[in-house]
Amino acid sequence: MNAPRPHSDKIVERSRLAVLFATLREAKRIVFTNGCFDILHPGHVDLLARCRALGDALVVGVNDDASVRRLNKIPPRPLNPLDHRMAVLAGLESVSFVTSFSEDTPLELITELKPHVLVKGGDWSLENIVGREVVQAHGGEVHSLPLLPGYSTTVLIEKILKLGK
């Protein structure tokens, strides 16, 4: 079953990214972040809004289903398939574009996009942010933003599982 795509203009196939961003990069300050975004919660919404505030356009890279499974998420994830996760993200005002990647890390995607700003949540130290060297090599910024306390997809899933017992 395919998710409704009311904001499908925000969902960009990776094969179209290079062309789209070649001109956009000149006119806009592009911010990039990535993740699984399996069950969207207020922590995600807060982080994405703060990412967008760092530039003119926010691009969100989403792990495809196979790469999420390789991350050894417990219980087996993703709970929501890629097209559903991308549709929800595309519906957020702060998100300009959503794309997916199949690799274990977004390094290839970051190398293709060459964003002006790379952002991860505060659970990532600057030294461990994948793509940091690529972004800094072309004069870009890298940020690790504090997370909104009390929100976690894993904790949310654990609560749901306890309700079923």
N, C-alpha and C positions, 0 to 999 in steps of 0.2 A: 504494500500500500504506500503510495506516495503522499507526502505531506502537502497540505495546501501551500501555495507559494504566492501569497499576496504581495510580497516584497521581492519577487524573483529578479527584479532589476538589480538588486544588491548582491545576489548570489552569482559569482563569477567563476566560470570554469578556469582551471589553472592554465590551460592552453591559451586562454585569451589575456592572461595577466600582463605578460610582457608588453604587448601592444597598448593595452589600456593605460598602464602605468608609465610608459615612456613619456607621454605628454602630461599626464597628471602630476608626475614628480616635479616637473618644472614650475607648475602653477600652485601646487598645494604642498603643505607640510604633511607628509604621510607618517602615520603612527601604525605600528604593527604589534599585535599580541597574538598569542595562540593558546590552545588548550583543547580538552575533550568536550567540555560544556555539556555533560551528559544530562544533568538535571539542573536547569538554571535556577539560581536562588539570589537573594538580595546581595550577597557578597559579590557574585559575578556582575550584577547590574551596576553596583557601586564602582567596581574596578574598571569596567568598560567605560563608564562615564568619565572617570578620572583619566583614563588613557586618551579618550577623545579630546579632553581639555588641553592636552599637550600638542595638539596639531589641528589641521583642517579636515583631515579624513582619517578614519580608523578602519584598518583592514584587520579582520580576524581570521586567522588560519585555524582550521578545525581538523583534529586527527580523524582520519577515516576509521571505520569500524574495525578493520584488521589491525591498525596500529594501536588502537585503544586496547584491544585484546592482548597485544604483545606487551603492553605496559603492565601486565599482570594485575589488573584491577580486581579487587575482591569485593563483593561477589562478582561473578563474571559480568563484564560490561563490554560494550555500552548497553544500557537499558533502553535507550532511544537510538534508533538508527540515524545515520549521518544526515539524510535529507530532512528529518524532523529537527535535529539539532541545529542545522543551518537555517531552517525556516524560522525558528524561534529567535535566533540571533539577528537575522535580517529584520525582524519586526521591531528591534530596539532602535530608538532614535539616535543613540550614540554611535551605532555601527553604520559605517558607510558601505563596506563591502565585506562579503564572507566568501572564503574559498576553502578547499580542503587539501590535505596532503596525506600521502600514504606512507611516507618514510617514518622512521621512529622518532626523528626530530625534525623541526622546521628549518634546518640549516639551508637546504637547497632552495626552499621557498623564500627565505630571507635574502639569499644571494641573488635570486631572480628579481625580487622587488626593490631591494636597496632602499628600505624605508629611512626616513630622516630620524625617526625615533623608534626604539625597540623597548617594549615594556613587558615585564612579568610581575606576578604577585610577590609580595614580601617573603614568601616561603622560599624564594630563589635568591641566593646571594648574587651580586653583580658578576663575580668571577665565574659562576656556574651557568649564567644565562647563555643558552645556545644562540650563536649568531652575533654575539657581542663584538667579536673581532671584526667581522664583516662590516657591521654598522659603523663602528668607530673608525675603521680604515678609510671610509669616505666622509668623515667629519660628522657623523651622526651621534645621537645621544642614546644612552642605555639607562633605563630606570628599573628599580625594584620597588614597587609601591606597597605600602603597608596594606594588609588585608583587613577587611571589616571583621572585627572579632565575633566569634560565635557561629560562623557560617562555613559549612563544608559539605560537599556532595557525599563524601564517605559517611560522615556522621548522620546526614539526612537518610541515607539508605539504611544505615544500622537502625535508626528509629522506626522506619517503615517495617523492617524485618521483625523487630520486636513486637509490633502491633499484630503481626500474623501468628504469633506464638500463643 
